[in-house]
Amino acid sequence: MKNLYKFIDKNALLNNFDIIKKDNENSLICSIIKANAYGHDIKEVIFALNEKTDYFAVFSFDEAIKARKYTNKPILTLGAIDFSRLDKIIDKNIEIAIICKNDLEKIIKKVKKTGKKCVIHLKVDTGMNRIGIKNFNEFKVILNLIESCENIILKGIFTHIGSEQNAKRQIDRFNIFIKQSPVALLKHYASSNISVTNKPTYANSMLRIGIALYGYGRYENLIPVMSVYAKIISVNNIKKGELIGYGTKHRAKKEMKTATIAIGYADGLMRCYSKKGFVLINGQKCKIVADICMGMTIVDISKVKDIKVNSFAVILGQSGNQKITAQDIAKNCGTSEYEILTNFSKLSCTKRKLAT
């Protein structure tokens, strides 16, 4: 058995999807699975949601090609176009976000040569100033280019809301783009939190849901989907005054017992969590007592009974009545739950919980 795993609770994932759908019965749901499904594992998430969701969305062409192995549902790429892989994307019927006239012209040139059809969504920038078509004149030119090429199929138009405070202004601007567009398009702007706090003022035909699927955000009764477990590889008795870990600043103030667990910052447990955070062992919180190492972390187990080498500590998840969420770690590290979850992207999945 390996030293480090994550467990993806598919029942929690389905629970979260159902909560979102119940609150948005008249909208299609696009499940966001970019960044390896926010670190959860793209294959596991697709298998769990494939019968329920209407769409999947990824960031890159590589993610789209991987996702297509596991689903026949529509897949939309949200990021930059990799023109070296465009033929493969078109062959696999993957939909592409167009963010500028130049990209569209390159695609038109390609499909005119091959005779293949390419399905696109227009990404418009309504105030986030990241990517997207911002200029109304450019937008009109793009619509004319699409109309002139029978190999280009325009299926949707979308934007991304940068903040709840600016949501109304961005939605109003989005409406201006929509009024210039063909009527029968998928229109999508609402993300997990925006779909809760800013109910659409018109028929928002699809929601793009990411973080709420995985158990975080503004919807009520969401359940975190990911748990992370690391094996206890050593137990040590420490005398008062002895140093712990790297450097000379971590010194035992009293006799104590520590456990070394097989996870470090190379595995996704951020160094800024050092001496601030906890792990769970046998239902008890065990404080991290030194700087997190590249592949190991040392915790105080002085008050925990029946510690066994080769058993597992909970890094993220629940043990007994105690739990640690991605929000808990994020708060200690001054970041967001998004970063915490995606940091664990490379961990292998287990089919069962490894600690209780």
N, C-alpha and C positions, 0 to 999 in steps of 0.2 A: 504493500500500500504506500502511496505517495505521502509526502509530509504536509501538503497544502491543497485544499479543495474549496470550491464553492458549491452550494446547493441552491437550485432554482425551484422554488415552490410554485408549481404550475397551477395549483388550486388558488393560490393567492393572486396569480396573474389573471386567471379567469374571473375571479371575484372583482378585481379592479376594472377589468374591461366591462363587465356587466353593470357596475356602478356608473361608469361613464356613459354607456349606451342608454341606460334607463333615463338619464338626465338629458339626453340628446337624441330622442327617438327618431326625429325627422332628418337627421344628418347621417351621411356615411362616415365611417371611422377609418382613418388612415393611421395604422400603427407604425410609429417611428422605431426603426431598428438600426439606426446608424451607430457607429462606434461599438460594433459587436453587441447591438441591442443594449446600449448604455452599460456595457460591461457584463451583461447577463448571459450571453451566448446566443448568437443569431439563430442557430439551428434549433435550439431548445425553445426559443420564443416563437419562431415560425410554426413549429409543430403544435405548440399549445394554442395559438390564436388563429390558425389557418381556416378553421371552420366558422369563425365568428367575424373576423375583420373583413373590410371591403377592399382595403389597400394596404400595401407596405411602402415605407419610404426609407431610403438609405442616403448616405452622403456621396459616396464615391462609386465609380464604375466597378471597381474591384468588389465592393460590398454587394452591388447589384447582381453581379455574376454569381457570387457565392449564394446569395439569397434565392436566385432562380433555381438552384439545385433542389430546393425544398418546397417550392410553392409555384402554382400556376396563377396565383392572384396577381393583379396589376402591381407593378413595382415602379416607383418614381425615384429618380436620383435628384438630390437637392443641391449638390455641389458643382464644382467646376467640371467642364467636359474634358475628358481624356480622348483626344481625337485619334490617337493611335489604336484605341479599342472601340471606336465608334461602330465599325462593321459588326463586331460581336454583340454589342449592346442592341443594335437594331435587329439582328437575327434572333435574339432572345426576347424580342417584344418588350423591351424595357423602356419606360417613358423618361423623357429628358427635360430638365428645366432649362429654359432659355433665358439668359440674363442680359444679353446685348445683341445688337444687330449683327455684329461681326461673327459671333458664334453661329447665328442662324444662317448667314450667307455661306459659311463653310459647310454646314450640314446640307443645305440645298444643293450645293455643288456636288457633294458626295452622292446624294440620293438620285440626282439627275443622271449620274453615270451608271449607278447600279440598278435603278428602277425600283428600289425597295421603298417601303413606307416607313416613316419615322413619326412617332407620336410624341408631342411636346406639350409642356405647360409653360406659360409665360410667367416669369418671376418679376414682379414689379417692386421697386423700392419706394415705400410710402413714408419714410422718415427715419429708418434705422441706419441708413447710410453705410450699408455693408456691401451687398450685391443686389443687382436687379436693375430693371429698366426704370429710369427716373424721369426722363424727359418725355412729355406727351407727344411731341413731334416725332421722336424716335419710335415711340410706341405705334403711331399711325403708319410709319414706314414699314415696321415689322409686320403689322397686320396685312398690309398690301403685299409684302413679300410672300407671306403664307398663302394668301389668296391666289397668288400667281403660280404656285407650285402644288400640283395635285399629289405629290409624294409626301407632303408635310400635312399631318393631321393634328390640328389644334384641339386639345381635349380639355385644358384647364387654364385658369389664371389664379395666381396666389401671391400673397405677401407674408411677411413675418413681422409681428408686433414686438417692438423692442422693450416696452414697459407698459404696465397697466395705466400709469399716469398719462401716457401719450396715446393710449389705445383709440379713443374717440377720434382724435385728429388723423391718425393713420387710417382708420376705417373709412372716414369721410373721403380721404384722398383715394383710397382703394375703390370706392364707389364711382369716382370720376373715371378711372381706368375701365371699370366694368361697363359703364354706360357707352363706352366707345367700342366694346367688344361684342362678338357674336353672343346671342342670348343663351344658347344651349351649351354652356361651359360649366365644368366643375369649378366652383369658387371656394377657395379655402384660405383662411387667415388665422383661425382660432387654434391656439396651442392648448396645452393642459390647463394652465392657470387662466389664460384669457377666456377660455370656454366656460369658466366658472364665474369670473368676476365681471366680464363684459359680455352679457348675452347678446348675440347677433341682432342687429336692428333690421336685418333683411334675411332672406333665405340663404343661410350659409350652408352650402350643399355638402361640405366635407370638413371634418375636424382632423387636424394632425396632432395626435396624442402621443407624447413621449413619456415624460417623467411620471405622470399619474399612473400609467400602466404598471410601473415598477414599484408603486407604493408610496409615492411622495407627491405633495402638492395640496391643492385647496379642496378637493373633493373629500367628503366625509367617509369614514370607515374603509379607507384604503389600507392594504396590508403590504408591508415591505416584502419583496419577492426573493431577494438574495440573502443568503447566509454564507459566511466565510469561516473556515475552520483551519487551524494550524496545529500540527502535532507538537506535543511536549517532548523535547528530546533530551532534557537534562534537568535534574533537581539538585540544588546546592544549599548547604548550610553556610551562612555568612556570619562571621564574627563582627562585633561592633568595631568600627574604624576601618574595616576592609573596603577596598575600592571595588566598584561594580562597573563593568563595561569599559569603553574607551576613555582615555584621558584620566584626569585626577579630580574631577568635580563631583563625581557620584560616589559618595562614601556612606557606608551603613551607619546610621545613628544609634543602632541597637542590634542585638542579635536577631537575625531574620532568616527566612527560608525563601529561596527564589526558584523560579522555573524559567528555563530558556525554551522559547517556542520558535518553530521553524518558519518565521515570516519576517521580512524586513522591507526596507524602502524599495529594493529592486522588485519586490513582489506586489507593491502597491500600497503598503502601509507607510504613510508619509512621515518624514523625519520630524515635522513640526508637531506630531502627536506625542513625541518623546516627553515623558514625565508629566504629561497632561491627561493622557488617556488610560483606558482600562481594557482588559480582556475579561471574559467570563470563563470560570472553571468551576465545575460542580455547583452551578447556580450562584456563585459568588463573584463579585467584582474584584479583580486583581490589578493593582496599579502598575503601570510601566515605570520602572525605577531608574532607567539610564537611557542614554541616547539609543534610538532604534538603529540597529546595524543594517548592513546591506541585505543579509539573509536571516537575521535572528533578532529576537526581542526578549528582554529580560523583565520578568514581572514578579511582584511580591506575592507569595502564596502562604505567608506566615499563619493566616487564619483559616486556611482551607485544609480540610481533612481528606485523606484517601487519594492523594495525588499519585497518579501512575504515569511513568514514562511510557510514551507511545499512545497515550490517550490524547484527545483533542481539546484544545481551547477554542472558544468562540470569539472571533474577532469582530464579526458583524452578525447579529442575529440574537437568539434568545437561549437562555439556559436557566431552568427553574423559573423563578418569578422575575429575573433580571433580563434586560435586553439592551442591546446597543444598536442604534440605527445609524444610517449614513448621515443623517442630520446631526446626531450627537458628535460624530467624528469631525464633521465639517465645522461645527461650532467651535471646537477646540483648535482647529487648524486655520480658522479664518477664511474658509472657502465655502463651496456649495456641495450639496449632495451629489450633483452631477459629476464633479471631479472625483469624489470618493468612489462612486460606483464604477466609473470607467477605469479607474486605477487598477481594478481587479479583473480587467478584461481578459488577461492571458491565463488566468487560473483554470485548471481542469474542473469539469463538473462531476459531481457524485450524484447517484440516484437516490441517496437517502441522507437523512440528517446524521451527523457524526457525533453530536453531543446533545444532551438534554438538560 
